[in-house]
């Protein structure tokens, strides 16, 4: 998978995710498939239980279908999924 800044436009439903860092210590280490998304949260299915994690205060590791692991700051993902498609992305390189 080609990893570019446009990763924030990706549809994350069904993607494997792990909370790498968070200001809420109880959220660190949660891993599983993303089963829901709102403007400010991800719902992650872990051990047959749905856990809700705030996007803005967390850093996520996403594992994609080809085995690529990408670290994304949740602050970049805050917003409705359909509105993320409209975001302009400033490239730094």
PDB file of N, CA, C and O in Angstrom:
ATOM      1  N   UNK A   1       0.842  -1.173   0.000  1.00  0.00           N
ATOM      2  CA  UNK A   1       0.000   0.000   0.000  1.00  0.00           C
ATOM      3  C   UNK A   1       0.888   1.237   0.000  1.00  0.00           C
ATOM      4  O   UNK A   1       1.873   1.302   0.736  1.00  0.00           O
ATOM      5  N   UNK A   2       0.543   2.202  -0.815  1.00  0.00           N
ATOM      6  CA  UNK A   2       1.287   3.443  -0.895  1.00  0.00           C
ATOM      7  C   UNK A   2       0.764   4.389   0.190  1.00  0.00           C
ATOM      8  O   UNK A   2      -0.389   4.817   0.144  1.00  0.00           O
ATOM      9  N   UNK A   3       1.616   4.709   1.161  1.00  0.00           N
ATOM     10  CA  UNK A   3       1.198   5.542   2.278  1.00  0.00           C
ATOM     11  C   UNK A   3       1.525   6.995   1.958  1.00  0.00           C
ATOM     12  O   UNK A   3       2.685   7.359   1.771  1.00  0.00           O
ATOM     13  N   UNK A   4       0.483   7.814   1.899  1.00  0.00           N
ATOM     14  CA  UNK A   4       0.608   9.240   1.614  1.00  0.00           C
ATOM     15  C   UNK A   4      -0.232  10.010   2.625  1.00  0.00           C
ATOM     16  O   UNK A   4      -0.983   9.404   3.390  1.00  0.00           O
ATOM     17  N   UNK A   5      -0.117  11.328   2.640  1.00  0.00           N
ATOM     18  CA  UNK A   5      -0.971  12.096   3.559  1.00  0.00           C
ATOM     19  C   UNK A   5      -2.464  11.906   3.288  1.00  0.00           C
ATOM     20  O   UNK A   5      -3.282  12.223   4.152  1.00  0.00           O
ATOM     21  N   UNK A   6      -2.832  11.406   2.133  1.00  0.00           N
ATOM     22  CA  UNK A   6      -4.236  11.172   1.825  1.00  0.00           C
ATOM     23  C   UNK A   6      -4.816  10.000   2.600  1.00  0.00           C
ATOM     24  O   UNK A   6      -5.977   9.642   2.402  1.00  0.00           O
ATOM     25  N   UNK A   7      -4.024   9.398   3.476  1.00  0.00           N
ATOM     26  CA  UNK A   7      -4.507   8.290   4.290  1.00  0.00           C
ATOM     27  C   UNK A   7      -5.688   8.732   5.159  1.00  0.00           C
ATOM     28  O   UNK A   7      -6.510   7.902   5.548  1.00  0.00           O
ATOM     29  N   UNK A   8      -5.782  10.025   5.467  1.00  0.00           N
ATOM     30  CA  UNK A   8      -6.898  10.482   6.303  1.00  0.00           C
ATOM     31  C   UNK A   8      -8.218  10.424   5.561  1.00  0.00           C
ATOM     32  O   UNK A   8      -9.275  10.527   6.183  1.00  0.00           O
ATOM     33  N   UNK A   9      -8.186  10.265   4.264  1.00  0.00           N
ATOM     34  CA  UNK A   9      -9.417  10.120   3.478  1.00  0.00           C
ATOM     35  C   UNK A   9      -9.887   8.675   3.381  1.00  0.00           C
ATOM     36  O   UNK A   9     -10.946   8.406   2.815  1.00  0.00           O
ATOM     37  N   UNK A  10      -9.123   7.760   3.917  1.00  0.00           N
ATOM     38  CA  UNK A  10      -9.416   6.340   3.829  1.00  0.00           C
ATOM     39  C   UNK A  10     -10.665   5.997   4.645  1.00  0.00           C
ATOM     40  O   UNK A  10     -10.942   6.639   5.658  1.00  0.00           O
ATOM     41  N   UNK A  11     -11.403   5.004   4.210  1.00  0.00           N
ATOM     42  CA  UNK A  11     -12.551   4.488   4.950  1.00  0.00           C
ATOM     43  C   UNK A  11     -12.015   3.484   5.971  1.00  0.00           C
ATOM     44  O   UNK A  11     -11.468   2.449   5.590  1.00  0.00           O
ATOM     45  N   UNK A  12     -12.165   3.776   7.247  1.00  0.00           N
ATOM     46  CA  UNK A  12     -11.564   2.973   8.303  1.00  0.00           C
ATOM     47  C   UNK A  12     -12.450   1.846   8.820  1.00  0.00           C
ATOM     48  O   UNK A  12     -11.983   1.021   9.605  1.00  0.00           O
ATOM     49  N   UNK A  13     -13.708   1.784   8.408  1.00  0.00           N
ATOM     50  CA  UNK A  13     -14.601   0.715   8.865  1.00  0.00           C
ATOM     51  C   UNK A  13     -14.033  -0.645   8.453  1.00  0.00           C
ATOM     52  O   UNK A  13     -13.715  -0.866   7.285  1.00  0.00           O
ATOM     53  N   UNK A  14     -13.911  -1.544   9.417  1.00  0.00           N
ATOM     54  CA  UNK A  14     -13.394  -2.876   9.154  1.00  0.00           C
ATOM     55  C   UNK A  14     -11.883  -2.984   9.230  1.00  0.00           C
ATOM     56  O   UNK A  14     -11.338  -4.079   9.095  1.00  0.00           O
ATOM     57  N   UNK A  15     -11.201  -1.879   9.441  1.00  0.00           N
ATOM     58  CA  UNK A  15      -9.743  -1.882   9.524  1.00  0.00           C
ATOM     59  C   UNK A  15      -9.308  -2.271  10.932  1.00  0.00           C
ATOM     60  O   UNK A  15      -9.943  -1.879  11.910  1.00  0.00           O
ATOM     61  N   UNK A  16      -8.223  -3.044  11.038  1.00  0.00           N
ATOM     62  CA  UNK A  16      -7.662  -3.374  12.346  1.00  0.00           C
ATOM     63  C   UNK A  16      -6.975  -2.143  12.903  1.00  0.00           C
ATOM     64  O   UNK A  16      -6.218  -1.474  12.200  1.00  0.00           O
ATOM     65  N   UNK A  17      -7.238  -1.844  14.161  1.00  0.00           N
ATOM     66  CA  UNK A  17      -6.677  -0.653  14.790  1.00  0.00           C
ATOM     67  C   UNK A  17      -6.179  -0.983  16.188  1.00  0.00           C
ATOM     68  O   UNK A  17      -6.669  -1.897  16.849  1.00  0.00           O
ATOM     69  N   UNK A  18      -5.190  -0.207  16.614  1.00  0.00           N
ATOM     70  CA  UNK A  18      -4.680  -0.303  17.981  1.00  0.00           C
ATOM     71  C   UNK A  18      -4.437   1.107  18.476  1.00  0.00           C
ATOM     72  O   UNK A  18      -3.909   1.943  17.742  1.00  0.00           O
ATOM     73  N   UNK A  19      -4.815   1.377  19.705  1.00  0.00           N
ATOM     74  CA  UNK A  19      -4.568   2.687  20.303  1.00  0.00           C
ATOM     75  C   UNK A  19      -3.154   2.658  20.864  1.00  0.00           C
ATOM     76  O   UNK A  19      -2.884   1.968  21.848  1.00  0.00           O
ATOM     77  N   UNK A  20      -2.250   3.409  20.236  1.00  0.00           N
ATOM     78  CA  UNK A  20      -0.851   3.415  20.647  1.00  0.00           C
ATOM     79  C   UNK A  20      -0.612   4.348  21.821  1.00  0.00           C
ATOM     80  O   UNK A  20       0.093   3.999  22.767  1.00  0.00           O
ATOM     81  N   UNK A  21      -1.200   5.531  21.757  1.00  0.00           N
ATOM     82  CA  UNK A  21      -1.062   6.520  22.831  1.00  0.00           C
ATOM     83  C   UNK A  21      -2.397   7.239  22.985  1.00  0.00           C
ATOM     84  O   UNK A  21      -3.160   7.391  22.031  1.00  0.00           O
ATOM     85  N   UNK A  22      -2.654   7.675  24.207  1.00  0.00           N
ATOM     86  CA  UNK A  22      -3.875   8.419  24.459  1.00  0.00           C
ATOM     87  C   UNK A  22      -3.725   9.190  25.759  1.00  0.00           C
ATOM     88  O   UNK A  22      -3.005   8.760  26.660  1.00  0.00           O
ATOM     89  N   UNK A  23      -4.397  10.320  25.859  1.00  0.00           N
ATOM     90  CA  UNK A  23      -4.380  11.053  27.117  1.00  0.00           C
ATOM     91  C   UNK A  23      -5.236  10.335  28.159  1.00  0.00           C
ATOM     92  O   UNK A  23      -5.083  10.567  29.358  1.00  0.00           O
ATOM     93  N   UNK A  24      -6.127   9.471  27.705  1.00  0.00           N
ATOM     94  CA  UNK A  24      -6.938   8.640  28.602  1.00  0.00           C
ATOM     95  C   UNK A  24      -6.232   7.288  28.720  1.00  0.00           C
ATOM     96  O   UNK A  24      -6.265   6.486  27.787  1.00  0.00           O
ATOM     97  N   UNK A  25      -5.602   7.039  29.854  1.00  0.00           N
ATOM     98  CA  UNK A  25      -4.758   5.840  30.030  1.00  0.00           C
ATOM     99  C   UNK A  25      -5.535   4.537  29.862  1.00  0.00           C
ATOM    100  O   UNK A  25      -4.942   3.519  29.506  1.00  0.00           O
ATOM    101  N   UNK A  26      -6.830   4.540  30.106  1.00  0.00           N
ATOM    102  CA  UNK A  26      -7.630   3.332  29.942  1.00  0.00           C
ATOM    103  C   UNK A  26      -7.820   2.916  28.497  1.00  0.00           C
ATOM    104  O   UNK A  26      -8.188   1.774  28.223  1.00  0.00           O
ATOM    105  N   UNK A  27      -7.572   3.835  27.563  1.00  0.00           N
ATOM    106  CA  UNK A  27      -7.745   3.532  26.143  1.00  0.00           C
ATOM    107  C   UNK A  27      -6.497   2.932  25.510  1.00  0.00           C
ATOM    108  O   UNK A  27      -6.586   2.276  24.472  1.00  0.00           O
ATOM    109  N   UNK A  28      -5.344   3.146  26.115  1.00  0.00           N
ATOM    110  CA  UNK A  28      -4.086   2.663  25.535  1.00  0.00           C
ATOM    111  C   UNK A  28      -4.101   1.141  25.482  1.00  0.00           C
ATOM    112  O   UNK A  28      -4.404   0.476  26.473  1.00  0.00           O
ATOM    113  N   UNK A  29      -3.771   0.600  24.320  1.00  0.00           N
ATOM    114  CA  UNK A  29      -3.700  -0.845  24.144  1.00  0.00           C
ATOM    115  C   UNK A  29      -4.964  -1.476  23.589  1.00  0.00           C
ATOM    116  O   UNK A  29      -4.954  -2.665  23.267  1.00  0.00           O
ATOM    117  N   UNK A  30      -6.037  -0.737  23.465  1.00  0.00           N
ATOM    118  CA  UNK A  30      -7.251  -1.301  22.870  1.00  0.00           C
ATOM    119  C   UNK A  30      -6.961  -1.634  21.419  1.00  0.00           C
ATOM    120  O   UNK A  30      -6.431  -0.807  20.677  1.00  0.00           O
ATOM    121  N   UNK A  31      -7.310  -2.844  21.017  1.00  0.00           N
ATOM    122  CA  UNK A  31      -7.090  -3.253  19.631  1.00  0.00           C
ATOM    123  C   UNK A  31      -8.240  -4.103  19.147  1.00  0.00           C
ATOM    124  O   UNK A  31      -8.882  -4.822  19.912  1.00  0.00           O
ATOM    125  N   UNK A  32      -8.482  -4.000  17.851  1.00  0.00           N
ATOM    126  CA  UNK A  32      -9.553  -4.769  17.233  1.00  0.00           C
ATOM    127  C   UNK A  32      -9.981  -4.121  15.935  1.00  0.00           C
ATOM    128  O   UNK A  32      -9.281  -3.262  15.399  1.00  0.00           O
ATOM    129  N   UNK A  33     -11.127  -4.533  15.433  1.00  0.00           N
ATOM    130  CA  UNK A  33     -11.663  -3.973  14.189  1.00  0.00           C
ATOM    131  C   UNK A  33     -12.540  -2.770  14.492  1.00  0.00           C
ATOM    132  O   UNK A  33     -13.272  -2.746  15.482  1.00  0.00           O
ATOM    133  N   UNK A  34     -12.451  -1.771  13.619  1.00  0.00           N
ATOM    134  CA  UNK A  34     -13.312  -0.607  13.760  1.00  0.00           C
ATOM    135  C   UNK A  34     -14.689  -0.972  13.220  1.00  0.00           C
ATOM    136  O   UNK A  34     -14.835  -1.369  12.064  1.00  0.00           O
ATOM    137  N   UNK A  35     -15.700  -0.830  14.081  1.00  0.00           N
ATOM    138  CA  UNK A  35     -17.061  -1.199  13.695  1.00  0.00           C
ATOM    139  C   UNK A  35     -17.993   0.005  13.632  1.00  0.00           C
ATOM    140  O   UNK A  35     -19.139  -0.122  13.200  1.00  0.00           O
ATOM    141  N   UNK A  36     -17.518   1.161  14.056  1.00  0.00           N
ATOM    142  CA  UNK A  36     -18.342   2.357  14.008  1.00  0.00           C
ATOM    143  C   UNK A  36     -17.484   3.599  14.101  1.00  0.00           C
ATOM    144  O   UNK A  36     -16.379   3.580  14.642  1.00  0.00           O
ATOM    145  N   UNK A  37     -18.023   4.688  13.555  1.00  0.00           N
ATOM    146  CA  UNK A  37     -17.283   5.943  13.588  1.00  0.00           C
ATOM    147  C   UNK A  37     -18.266   7.098  13.672  1.00  0.00           C
ATOM    148  O   UNK A  37     -19.250   7.154  12.934  1.00  0.00           O
ATOM    149  N   UNK A  38     -17.984   8.012  14.581  1.00  0.00           N
ATOM    150  CA  UNK A  38     -18.734   9.255  14.666  1.00  0.00           C
ATOM    151  C   UNK A  38     -17.754  10.398  14.438  1.00  0.00           C
ATOM    152  O   UNK A  38     -16.598  10.178  14.079  1.00  0.00           O
ATOM    153  N   UNK A  39     -18.224  11.600  14.645  1.00  0.00           N
ATOM    154  CA  UNK A  39     -17.377  12.770  14.421  1.00  0.00           C
ATOM    155  C   UNK A  39     -16.138  12.745  15.318  1.00  0.00           C
ATOM    156  O   UNK A  39     -15.047  13.100  14.872  1.00  0.00           O
ATOM    157  N   UNK A  40     -16.294  12.330  16.574  1.00  0.00           N
ATOM    158  CA  UNK A  40     -15.206  12.412  17.541  1.00  0.00           C
ATOM    159  C   UNK A  40     -14.708  11.076  18.065  1.00  0.00           C
ATOM    160  O   UNK A  40     -13.756  11.044  18.844  1.00  0.00           O
ATOM    161  N   UNK A  41     -15.328   9.967  17.658  1.00  0.00           N
ATOM    162  CA  UNK A  41     -14.943   8.679  18.245  1.00  0.00           C
ATOM    163  C   UNK A  41     -14.864   7.565  17.203  1.00  0.00           C
ATOM    164  O   UNK A  41     -15.463   7.638  16.130  1.00  0.00           O
ATOM    165  N   UNK A  42     -14.107   6.540  17.560  1.00  0.00           N
ATOM    166  CA  UNK A  42     -14.112   5.259  16.857  1.00  0.00           C
ATOM    167  C   UNK A  42     -14.707   4.234  17.810  1.00  0.00           C
ATOM    168  O   UNK A  42     -14.435   4.279  19.009  1.00  0.00           O
ATOM    169  N   UNK A  43     -15.505   3.320  17.303  1.00  0.00           N
ATOM    170  CA  UNK A  43     -15.983   2.177  18.075  1.00  0.00           C
ATOM    171  C   UNK A  43     -15.167   0.977  17.613  1.00  0.00           C
ATOM    172  O   UNK A  43     -15.194   0.612  16.438  1.00  0.00           O
ATOM    173  N   UNK A  44     -14.440   0.368  18.548  1.00  0.00           N
ATOM    174  CA  UNK A  44     -13.540  -0.745  18.220  1.00  0.00           C
ATOM    175  C   UNK A  44     -14.064  -1.995  18.914  1.00  0.00           C
ATOM    176  O   UNK A  44     -14.336  -1.978  20.114  1.00  0.00           O
ATOM    177  N   UNK A  45     -14.206  -3.083  18.151  1.00  0.00           N
ATOM    178  CA  UNK A  45     -14.673  -4.353  18.691  1.00  0.00           C
ATOM    179  C   UNK A  45     -13.460  -5.128  19.213  1.00  0.00           C
ATOM    180  O   UNK A  45     -12.608  -5.572  18.443  1.00  0.00           O
ATOM    181  N   UNK A  46     -13.404  -5.281  20.546  1.00  0.00           N
ATOM    182  CA  UNK A  46     -12.309  -5.997  21.183  1.00  0.00           C
ATOM    183  C   UNK A  46     -12.887  -7.084  22.067  1.00  0.00           C
ATOM    184  O   UNK A  46     -13.663  -6.797  22.978  1.00  0.00           O
ATOM    185  N   UNK A  47     -12.520  -8.320  21.811  1.00  0.00           N
ATOM    186  CA  UNK A  47     -12.986  -9.456  22.615  1.00  0.00           C
ATOM    187  C   UNK A  47     -14.504  -9.464  22.771  1.00  0.00           C
ATOM    188  O   UNK A  47     -15.014  -9.599  23.884  1.00  0.00           O
ATOM    189  N   UNK A  48     -15.220  -9.322  21.669  1.00  0.00           N
ATOM    190  CA  UNK A  48     -16.686  -9.332  21.645  1.00  0.00           C
ATOM    191  C   UNK A  48     -17.317  -8.208  22.465  1.00  0.00           C
ATOM    192  O   UNK A  48     -18.485  -8.299  22.846  1.00  0.00           O
ATOM    193  N   UNK A  49     -16.561  -7.162  22.734  1.00  0.00           N
ATOM    194  CA  UNK A  49     -17.085  -5.980  23.423  1.00  0.00           C
ATOM    195  C   UNK A  49     -16.735  -4.755  22.604  1.00  0.00           C
ATOM    196  O   UNK A  49     -15.627  -4.645  22.078  1.00  0.00           O
ATOM    197  N   UNK A  50     -17.673  -3.840  22.497  1.00  0.00           N
ATOM    198  CA  UNK A  50     -17.444  -2.619  21.737  1.00  0.00           C
ATOM    199  C   UNK A  50     -16.901  -1.547  22.671  1.00  0.00           C
ATOM    200  O   UNK A  50     -17.525  -1.205  23.676  1.00  0.00           O
ATOM    201  N   UNK A  51     -15.725  -1.021  22.324  1.00  0.00           N
ATOM    202  CA  UNK A  51     -15.085   0.028  23.117  1.00  0.00           C
ATOM    203  C   UNK A  51     -15.079   1.306  22.290  1.00  0.00           C
ATOM    204  O   UNK A  51     -14.814   1.269  21.089  1.00  0.00           O
ATOM    205  N   UNK A  52     -15.366   2.420  22.919  1.00  0.00           N
ATOM    206  CA  UNK A  52     -15.390   3.715  22.243  1.00  0.00           C
ATOM    207  C   UNK A  52     -14.139   4.486  22.630  1.00  0.00           C
ATOM    208  O   UNK A  52     -13.816   4.623  23.810  1.00  0.00           O
ATOM    209  N   UNK A  53     -13.434   4.992  21.610  1.00  0.00           N
ATOM    210  CA  UNK A  53     -12.178   5.704  21.828  1.00  0.00           C
ATOM    211  C   UNK A  53     -12.275   7.074  21.177  1.00  0.00           C
ATOM    212  O   UNK A  53     -12.694   7.189  20.025  1.00  0.00           O
ATOM    213  N   UNK A  54     -11.892   8.108  21.905  1.00  0.00           N
ATOM    214  CA  UNK A  54     -11.900   9.467  21.366  1.00  0.00           C
ATOM    215  C   UNK A  54     -10.771   9.613  20.341  1.00  0.00           C
ATOM    216  O   UNK A  54      -9.645   9.177  20.579  1.00  0.00           O
ATOM    217  N   UNK A  55     -11.082  10.226  19.214  1.00  0.00           N
ATOM    218  CA  UNK A  55     -10.082  10.415  18.163  1.00  0.00           C
ATOM    219  C   UNK A  55      -9.075  11.495  18.530  1.00  0.00           C
ATOM    220  O   UNK A  55      -7.870  11.301  18.365  1.00  0.00           O
ATOM    221  N   UNK A  56      -9.556  12.632  19.026  1.00  0.00           N
ATOM    222  CA  UNK A  56      -8.721  13.802  19.218  1.00  0.00           C
ATOM    223  C   UNK A  56      -7.613  13.655  20.234  1.00  0.00           C
ATOM    224  O   UNK A  56      -6.620  14.379  20.172  1.00  0.00           O
ATOM    225  N   UNK A  57      -7.759  12.737  21.164  1.00  0.00           N
ATOM    226  CA  UNK A  57      -6.748  12.591  22.206  1.00  0.00           C
ATOM    227  C   UNK A  57      -5.945  11.300  22.076  1.00  0.00           C
ATOM    228  O   UNK A  57      -5.279  10.888  23.026  1.00  0.00           O
ATOM    229  N   UNK A  58      -6.002  10.657  20.908  1.00  0.00           N
ATOM    230  CA  UNK A  58      -5.344   9.363  20.734  1.00  0.00           C
ATOM    231  C   UNK A  58      -4.489   9.330  19.474  1.00  0.00           C
ATOM    232  O   UNK A  58      -4.672  10.116  18.545  1.00  0.00           O
ATOM    233  N   UNK A  59      -3.551   8.391  19.479  1.00  0.00           N
ATOM    234  CA  UNK A  59      -2.742   8.082  18.299  1.00  0.00           C
ATOM    235  C   UNK A  59      -3.012   6.619  17.977  1.00  0.00           C
ATOM    236  O   UNK A  59      -2.931   5.757  18.853  1.00  0.00           O
ATOM    237  N   UNK A  60      -3.334   6.342  16.714  1.00  0.00           N
ATOM    238  CA  UNK A  60      -3.749   5.006  16.305  1.00  0.00           C
ATOM    239  C   UNK A  60      -2.712   4.359  15.394  1.00  0.00           C
ATOM    240  O   UNK A  60      -2.039   5.032  14.614  1.00  0.00           O
ATOM    241  N   UNK A  61      -2.598   3.036  15.510  1.00  0.00           N
ATOM    242  CA  UNK A  61      -1.854   2.229  14.543  1.00  0.00           C
ATOM    243  C   UNK A  61      -2.885   1.428  13.764  1.00  0.00           C
ATOM    244  O   UNK A  61      -3.589   0.595  14.334  1.00  0.00           O
ATOM    245  N   UNK A  62      -2.975   1.677  12.466  1.00  0.00           N
ATOM    246  CA  UNK A  62      -3.902   0.961  11.594  1.00  0.00           C
ATOM    247  C   UNK A  62      -3.140  -0.089  10.802  1.00  0.00           C
ATOM    248  O   UNK A  62      -2.081   0.200  10.245  1.00  0.00           O
ATOM    249  N   UNK A  63      -3.675  -1.315  10.745  1.00  0.00           N
ATOM    250  CA  UNK A  63      -3.087  -2.396   9.961  1.00  0.00           C
ATOM    251  C   UNK A  63      -4.002  -2.636   8.774  1.00  0.00           C
ATOM    252  O   UNK A  63      -5.171  -2.985   8.942  1.00  0.00           O
ATOM    253  N   UNK A  64      -3.465  -2.446   7.565  1.00  0.00           N
ATOM    254  CA  UNK A  64      -4.263  -2.579   6.360  1.00  0.00           C
ATOM    255  C   UNK A  64      -4.156  -3.986   5.790  1.00  0.00           C
ATOM    256  O   UNK A  64      -3.368  -4.802   6.268  1.00  0.00           O
ATOM    257  N   UNK A  65      -4.955  -4.263   4.766  1.00  0.00           N
ATOM    258  CA  UNK A  65      -5.097  -5.607   4.202  1.00  0.00           C
ATOM    259  C   UNK A  65      -3.784  -6.216   3.734  1.00  0.00           C
ATOM    260  O   UNK A  65      -3.653  -7.440   3.736  1.00  0.00           O
ATOM    261  N   UNK A  66      -2.799  -5.403   3.329  1.00  0.00           N
ATOM    262  CA  UNK A  66      -1.528  -5.928   2.845  1.00  0.00           C
ATOM    263  C   UNK A  66      -0.466  -6.023   3.942  1.00  0.00           C
ATOM    264  O   UNK A  66       0.695  -6.316   3.656  1.00  0.00           O
ATOM    265  N   UNK A  67      -0.856  -5.776   5.193  1.00  0.00           N
ATOM    266  CA  UNK A  67       0.073  -5.880   6.314  1.00  0.00           C
ATOM    267  C   UNK A  67       0.763  -4.579   6.681  1.00  0.00           C
ATOM    268  O   UNK A  67       1.531  -4.543   7.642  1.00  0.00           O
ATOM    269  N   UNK A  68       0.509  -3.517   5.943  1.00  0.00           N
ATOM    270  CA  UNK A  68       1.104  -2.226   6.226  1.00  0.00           C
ATOM    271  C   UNK A  68       0.530  -1.665   7.519  1.00  0.00           C
ATOM    272  O   UNK A  68      -0.686  -1.648   7.709  1.00  0.00           O
ATOM    273  N   UNK A  69       1.407  -1.207   8.408  1.00  0.00           N
ATOM    274  CA  UNK A  69       0.980  -0.578   9.656  1.00  0.00           C
ATOM    275  C   UNK A  69       1.311   0.900   9.566  1.00  0.00           C
ATOM    276  O   UNK A  69       2.448   1.282   9.290  1.00  0.00           O
ATOM    277  N   UNK A  70       0.297   1.727   9.804  1.00  0.00           N
ATOM    278  CA  UNK A  70       0.446   3.177   9.688  1.00  0.00           C
ATOM    279  C   UNK A  70       0.037   3.824  11.002  1.00  0.00           C
ATOM    280  O   UNK A  70      -1.006   3.497  11.568  1.00  0.00           O
ATOM    281  N   UNK A  71       0.865   4.747  11.485  1.00  0.00           N
ATOM    282  CA  UNK A  71       0.529   5.507  12.690  1.00  0.00           C
ATOM    283  C   UNK A  71      -0.103   6.826  12.273  1.00  0.00           C
ATOM    284  O   UNK A  71       0.466   7.575  11.479  1.00  0.00           O
ATOM    285  N   UNK A  72      -1.292   7.105  12.819  1.00  0.00           N
ATOM    286  CA  UNK A  72      -2.016   8.326  12.467  1.00  0.00           C
ATOM    287  C   UNK A  72      -2.458   9.012  13.761  1.00  0.00           C
ATOM    288  O   UNK A  72      -3.025   8.378  14.651  1.00  0.00           O
ATOM    289  N   UNK A  73      -2.190  10.310  13.847  1.00  0.00           N
ATOM    290  CA  UNK A  73      -2.662  11.097  14.976  1.00  0.00           C
ATOM    291  C   UNK A  73      -4.161  11.298  14.812  1.00  0.00           C
ATOM    292  O   UNK A  73      -4.619  11.736  13.757  1.00  0.00           O
ATOM    293  N   UNK A  74      -4.919  10.983  15.840  1.00  0.00           N
ATOM    294  CA  UNK A  74      -6.368  11.079  15.778  1.00  0.00           C
ATOM    295  C   UNK A  74      -6.882  12.487  15.533  1.00  0.00           C
ATOM    296  O   UNK A  74      -8.003  12.655  15.054  1.00  0.00           O
ATOM    297  N   UNK A  75      -6.084  13.507  15.853  1.00  0.00           N
ATOM    298  CA  UNK A  75      -6.512  14.888  15.616  1.00  0.00           C
ATOM    299  C   UNK A  75      -6.765  15.130  14.128  1.00  0.00           C
ATOM    300  O   UNK A  75      -7.600  15.959  13.766  1.00  0.00           O
ATOM    301  N   UNK A  76      -6.052  14.416  13.277  1.00  0.00           N
ATOM    302  CA  UNK A  76      -6.248  14.546  11.829  1.00  0.00           C
ATOM    303  C   UNK A  76      -7.543  13.889  11.370  1.00  0.00           C
ATOM    304  O   UNK A  76      -8.044  14.197  10.289  1.00  0.00           O
ATOM    305  N   UNK A  77      -8.083  12.995  12.174  1.00  0.00           N
ATOM    306  CA  UNK A  77      -9.259  12.221  11.790  1.00  0.00           C
ATOM    307  C   UNK A  77     -10.556  12.763  12.365  1.00  0.00           C
ATOM    308  O   UNK A  77     -11.633  12.262  12.040  1.00  0.00           O
ATOM    309  N   UNK A  78     -10.468  13.790  13.223  1.00  0.00           N
ATOM    310  CA  UNK A  78     -11.679  14.345  13.831  1.00  0.00           C
ATOM    311  C   UNK A  78     -12.549  14.962  12.742  1.00  0.00           C
ATOM    312  O   UNK A  78     -12.074  15.746  11.920  1.00  0.00           O
ATOM    313  N   UNK A  79     -13.789  14.609  12.749  1.00  0.00           N
ATOM    314  CA  UNK A  79     -14.745  15.087  11.758  1.00  0.00           C
ATOM    315  C   UNK A  79     -15.549  13.922  11.226  1.00  0.00           C
ATOM    316  O   UNK A  79     -15.156  12.762  11.351  1.00  0.00           O
ATOM    317  N   UNK A  80     -16.668  14.247  10.636  1.00  0.00           N
ATOM    318  CA  UNK A  80     -17.502  13.190  10.072  1.00  0.00           C
ATOM    319  C   UNK A  80     -16.758  12.522   8.920  1.00  0.00           C
ATOM    320  O   UNK A  80     -16.036  13.187   8.177  1.00  0.00           O
ATOM    321  N   UNK A  81     -16.930  11.212   8.770  1.00  0.00           N
ATOM    322  CA  UNK A  81     -16.211  10.501   7.708  1.00  0.00           C
ATOM    323  C   UNK A  81     -16.456  11.095   6.325  1.00  0.00           C
ATOM    324  O   UNK A  81     -15.532  11.174   5.515  1.00  0.00           O
ATOM    325  N   UNK A  82     -17.683  11.512   6.047  1.00  0.00           N
ATOM    326  CA  UNK A  82     -17.989  12.064   4.728  1.00  0.00           C
ATOM    327  C   UNK A  82     -17.345  13.435   4.525  1.00  0.00           C
ATOM    328  O   UNK A  82     -17.082  13.830   3.390  1.00  0.00           O
ATOM    329  N   UNK A  83     -17.092  14.159   5.604  1.00  0.00           N
ATOM    330  CA  UNK A  83     -16.446  15.466   5.486  1.00  0.00           C
ATOM    331  C   UNK A  83     -14.932  15.349   5.320  1.00  0.00           C
ATOM    332  O   UNK A  83     -14.297  16.252   4.777  1.00  0.00           O
ATOM    333  N   UNK A  84     -14.353  14.243   5.783  1.00  0.00           N
ATOM    334  CA  UNK A  84     -12.907  14.047   5.606  1.00  0.00           C
ATOM    335  C   UNK A  84     -12.540  13.956   4.137  1.00  0.00           C
ATOM    336  O   UNK A  84     -11.424  14.312   3.758  1.00  0.00           O
ATOM    337  N   UNK A  85     -13.454  13.487   3.305  1.00  0.00           N
ATOM    338  CA  UNK A  85     -13.180  13.392   1.870  1.00  0.00           C
ATOM    339  C   UNK A  85     -12.992  14.767   1.244  1.00  0.00           C
ATOM    340  O   UNK A  85     -12.282  14.910   0.248  1.00  0.00           O
ATOM    341  N   UNK A  86     -13.623  15.770   1.824  1.00  0.00           N
ATOM    342  CA  UNK A  86     -13.566  17.119   1.274  1.00  0.00           C
ATOM    343  C   UNK A  86     -12.365  17.914   1.769  1.00  0.00           C
ATOM    344  O   UNK A  86     -12.071  18.982   1.232  1.00  0.00           O
ATOM    345  N   UNK A  87     -11.667  17.411   2.784  1.00  0.00           N
ATOM    346  CA  UNK A  87     -10.551  18.147   3.367  1.00  0.00           C
ATOM    347  C   UNK A  87      -9.423  18.309   2.357  1.00  0.00           C
ATOM    348  O   UNK A  87      -9.116  17.390   1.597  1.00  0.00           O
ATOM    349  N   UNK A  88      -8.818  19.478   2.360  1.00  0.00           N
ATOM    350  CA  UNK A  88      -7.612  19.674   1.562  1.00  0.00           C
ATOM    351  C   UNK A  88      -6.429  19.297   2.414  1.00  0.00           C
ATOM    352  O   UNK A  88      -6.396  19.576   3.613  1.00  0.00           O
ATOM    353  N   UNK A  89      -5.469  18.670   1.798  1.00  0.00           N
ATOM    354  CA  UNK A  89      -4.301  18.160   2.511  1.00  0.00           C
ATOM    355  C   UNK A  89      -3.066  18.894   2.012  1.00  0.00           C
ATOM    356  O   UNK A  89      -2.737  18.866   0.826  1.00  0.00           O
ATOM    357  N   UNK A  90      -2.398  19.544   2.942  1.00  0.00           N
ATOM    358  CA  UNK A  90      -1.179  20.247   2.580  1.00  0.00           C
ATOM    359  C   UNK A  90      -0.008  19.296   2.667  1.00  0.00           C
ATOM    360  O   UNK A  90       0.287  18.760   3.735  1.00  0.00           O
ATOM    361  N   UNK A  91       0.645  19.088   1.571  1.00  0.00           N
ATOM    362  CA  UNK A  91       1.790  18.180   1.538  1.00  0.00           C
ATOM    363  C   UNK A  91       3.010  18.894   2.061  1.00  0.00           C
ATOM    364  O   UNK A  91       3.246  20.056   1.728  1.00  0.00           O
ATOM    365  N   UNK A  92       3.778  18.219   2.867  1.00  0.00           N
ATOM    366  CA  UNK A  92       4.973  18.807   3.461  1.00  0.00           C
ATOM    367  C   UNK A  92       6.241  18.437   2.706  1.00  0.00           C
ATOM    368  O   UNK A  92       7.328  18.894   3.059  1.00  0.00           O
ATOM    369  N   UNK A  93       6.111  17.612   1.666  1.00  0.00           N
ATOM    370  CA  UNK A  93       7.286  17.244   0.870  1.00  0.00           C
ATOM    371  C   UNK A  93       6.955  17.262  -0.580  1.00  0.00           C
ATOM    372  O   UNK A  93       7.816  16.979  -1.414  1.00  0.00           O
TER     373      UNK A  93
END
